Amino acid sequence: MQIWKLIVAAGMSLTFVSPYAVAKSENAAAPHVDLTHEFAPGIPRWPGFPDETRKTTYWYDKRSDTLGAGFFSELFTHVGQWGTHVDPPAHFIKGLRTVDQIDPKEMILPLVVIDVHEEAAKNPDYTFSLERVKKWEKDHGQIPSGAFVAMRTDWSKRWPDAAKMEIRMRTASLIIRAGACPV
């Protein structure tokens, strides 16, 4: 079974060989998928959140609408759950761990991707089931303990059309009740 490492946290090292360089060399042959989208005002978001705002705080030349001159700098304002992010257990349950309480080492995991893009294309409210996980394991082998299991829906192809990106409340409610991460 092919397992990829999911790296959701990165850092700098003061040693001569950074952990990133080691991970990069160990995974050089592994497929890499860019899951990012441009961050900008107006991108699709949950309708309960305000839109991102940007303000130029410093500009190369002196301007009356900035704090100073000599370089370019911007102030971005948005909610924490904007774009690709980590929802810690405390996101839904008061008193559980927040992002700052999660060791980055806990975020480097074996990755298993279960491809449900055909099911999701037929049904935008497709719900991932235990039966689907069992089918994947029958076809590919047992999912390793502690693995990060992701489902491929191809919803990224809907980006940035907000109407196509809309998640119906029934589906969102199922996701919330099921829980997104271990506590």
Secondary structure, 3 states (H helix, E strand, C coil): CCCEEEECCCCCCCCCCCHHHHHHHHCCCCCCCCCCCCCCCCCCCCCCCCCCEEEEEEECCCCCCCCEECCCEEEEECCCCCCCCCCCHHHCCCCCCCHHHCCHHHHEEEEEEEECHHHHHHCCCCCCCHHHHHHHHHHHCCCCCCCEEEEECCHHHHCCCHHHHCCCHHHHHHHHHHCCCCC
